[in-house]
């Protein structure tokens, strides 16, 4: 009961007669597998990171079907835990799985240290970072494509640019934890772009002799294609082998002019490599931006630093 007389429903297992505990006796109330080491060892500081571990353990059970090992087993490596990013791979977004793994870090300093920090793991609102990732990856994808594709009038270059810009948006949304490019999330990512960014990518293709347009290169074209490619992306994520067959076929339908339909197989084979590289770069940039643990060279040694805030 609170001091004002209002009741609070708590864990029934914690309802004990505290007066029966001897003076100076350490009494721990905890459910096995859910508390971190700080709940058992008074040498560690107490704070929100304890509840964040317990909440992450609950989320881990929802994702994997079983709770994490008991903390003492994890500390001695007698029962190592498979990360959530492995047990939930391909089913849940990478951003959500990364948040769970961060919350279950053995070292409390590597966990989010407050609930605001924990919730921020699911947010992505840094426009500069978004623009850099999306445009940087789309330009590299275009460069890779141009290394193998010969100039011809059978490729709609505006549709191709729309695809290589759309894909990082869709893949980022998956890693954030949405599982699909929701309208709200898309607008967040979409607003980070500008027409000059598209022109930079489109200019690369124009310089290499690709000049056929289907409509016109614009942000509206990107917006119209994101939802379309997001649907094929989700179908492809359910496949055992991530070859992105549905996405590649849809890209082929949009990007190839009627006189180039006979080149669809070769185009789709090349796009498999382009997509795989884009996905790898998105993952690398994503992990680099949101990792909580960083290592710095200090003389002959490496120093471990804990980031206190996500980008």
C-alpha positions, 0 to 999 in steps of 0.5 A: 500500500502506498503512503496515501492508502492506494494499492499497488499490484506487485509480483506475488512472489515478492509478498513476504514478511520483511519483519521476519528477516534477520538484521543485516541479512541479505534477502534477494527477491527475484525470479530466476533467469530474469534478474541481472547480477546487480540484483544479487551482488550489492557491490554493483550500483542499483538503478533502472538498468536492472529493470531494463535487463528483466524487461529485455529477458521477457522480450527475449522469451517472446522472440525465442520461445524460452527465457535466457539462461540464469545470470550465473550460468551466463557469467561462467559461460556454462550456458552461453546465450544465443543472441536475439539477433540470431534466434529472431533473424528473418522474423523480427527487425534487426533494430528490435533484436539489437535493443533486446541484446543491448538490454541483456548485456552482462555489463550494466554499463553496456545496457541502456541506462534509463528507460528513455535511452532504452526506448530510443533504441527503436527511434531513428530521427537523425536526418544527416545520418539517414541521408548519408546512409541512403544516398551513400549506399545508392551511389555505391550500388549504381557504381557497382551496376555500371561496372558490369552494365553496358550503356543502352536504351533498354534501361529506364534510369529514373526507375533504376535510381528510384529502386536503389534509393528505395531499397536502403529505406526499406532495409533500414525500416526492417532493422529499426524493428518495424518489419515493413516500411510504414507510412510514418517511418517512410516519411521520416526517411523520405524527408531526409532526401532532396532532389539534389541527392537523386540527381547525384545518382542519376547523373552517374548513369547519364554520364555512362550513356543511360538516358532513357526515362520512363517518367521523370526522376523525382522524389514522388517516383521514389515515394510511389515505389517504396510501398511496392518494393516493401511488399516484395521485400517482405515476401523475400525475407520469408524465403530460406535463401535470401536471393530477393527473387520477388524484388528483383523481378519487380525491379526488372518489370519497372526498369527494363524497356520493352525492347530489353525484356529479353535481357531480364535474366541477366539483369536480375542476376546482376541485381542479386549482387547489387542488392546483396551489397546494398543490404550488407552496407546498410547493416554495416552502417547501421551497426556502426551508428548504433553500437553501444560499445566502441574500441579505441586504440591507446598506445599499444592497447585497446580501450573500451568505451561505452556510448551513453546515447544513440545517434 
